[in-house]
Amino acid sequence: LAPENPHPIINTCQTNQILTTPTGTLTSENCPNNYPNNLDCSYTIRGQNPNDKIRITFDNRFSIENHANCNYDFVELNGDVFCGTEQPENMEFIGEVVVNFVSDASVVRSSFSV
């Protein structure tokens, strides 16, 4: 990430991108508009030190295709999967957190932003 931007916004689908800036925003592609179909994005948010706390806060625009088991579109943080329109609670991780976003070939919704 560019050192001249202390609060970067990442809004393009990447695979295995590592993010290490102390603050920033990660959004689904096209946020706040509908994200595209057939995405498979993965990001690792890593602290500067192994014991750094990483705080994840979803904004209130959270809207991902709903399914009881989140089988179609979802955002996943270290194995916890979220979909639908209920804003996930704030989370805290130590050292790093892996964020995956997957969308299938059909229904799309507006976005997620952390």
C-alpha positions in Angstrom: 0.0 0.0 0.0 1.2 3.5 -0.8 3.0 5.0 2.2 1.6 8.5 1.3 -1.9 7.2 2.1 -2.2 6.5 5.9 -5.8 5.2 5.5 -6.0 3.3 2.3 -9.2 2.0 0.8 -9.0 -1.5 -0.9 -12.0 -2.1 -3.2 -10.7 -4.4 -5.9 -10.8 -8.2 -5.7 -7.3 -9.6 -5.0 -6.0 -13.0 -4.3 -3.6 -13.5 -1.4 -3.0 -9.8 -0.9 -1.2 -8.9 2.3 -2.3 -5.7 4.0 0.0 -4.3 6.7 -0.9 -0.6 7.2 -2.1 0.3 10.7 -5.5 1.5 9.5 -7.6 1.1 6.3 -10.8 0.1 4.8 -11.5 -3.1 2.9 -14.7 -3.2 0.8 -16.4 -5.5 -1.7 -15.8 -4.5 -5.3 -18.1 -1.6 -6.5 -19.1 -0.8 -2.9 -21.6 0.7 -2.1 -23.2 -0.7 -5.3 -23.7 -4.4 -6.1 -20.6 -6.5 -6.1 -20.0 -8.6 -9.3 -20.7 -12.4 -9.7 -17.9 -15.0 -9.5 -15.5 -13.4 -7.1 -13.0 -15.2 -5.0 -11.0 -12.6 -3.1 -8.6 -13.2 -0.2 -6.7 -10.8 2.0 -4.4 -11.2 5.0 -4.5 -8.3 7.4 -1.3 -8.5 9.3 -0.2 -6.4 12.3 3.3 -4.8 12.4 4.2 -7.2 15.3 2.9 -10.8 16.0 1.0 -9.7 19.1 -0.7 -6.6 17.5 -4.5 -6.4 17.9 -6.4 -6.2 14.7 -9.9 -4.7 15.1 -12.5 -5.4 12.5 -15.7 -3.3 12.3 -18.3 -3.9 9.6 -20.2 -0.8 8.6 -24.0 -0.8 8.6 -24.3 -1.3 4.8 -23.5 -5.0 5.2 -25.6 -6.8 2.6 -24.5 -10.2 1.1 -26.8 -12.8 -0.5 -28.5 -14.6 2.4 -28.6 -18.4 2.9 -28.9 -20.4 6.1 -25.4 -21.8 5.7 -23.9 -18.9 3.6 -23.3 -21.4 0.8 -23.5 -18.9 -2.1 -22.0 -15.5 -1.3 -20.1 -14.8 1.9 -17.3 -13.0 3.7 -15.2 -15.1 6.0 -12.8 -14.0 8.7 -10.5 -16.7 10.0 -13.1 -19.4 9.4 -16.2 -17.5 10.6 -18.6 -17.0 7.8 -21.1 -14.2 7.4 -23.9 -13.4 4.9 -27.3 -11.7 4.8 -28.0 -8.2 6.0 -27.3 -8.5 9.8 -24.2 -6.5 10.5 -21.6 -8.7 12.2 -20.4 -7.6 15.6 -17.0 -5.9 16.0 -14.2 -8.5 16.2 -10.6 -8.5 17.4 -7.8 -10.8 16.3 -4.2 -11.1 17.4 -1.4 -11.0 14.8 -3.4 -11.4 11.6 -6.7 -12.2 10.1 -7.5 -13.8 6.8 -10.5 -12.2 5.0 -12.1 -14.1 2.1 -15.0 -12.9 0.0 -16.8 -15.2 -2.4 -19.7 -14.6 -4.7 -21.4 -17.2 -6.9 -22.8 -16.9 -10.5 -26.2 -15.5 -9.6 -27.7 -13.2 -7.0 -25.7 -10.2 -5.9 -26.2 -7.6 -3.2 -24.8 -4.2 -2.3 -21.7 -4.7 -0.3 -19.6 -5.1 2.7 -17.1 -2.7 4.2 -14.7 -3.2 7.1 
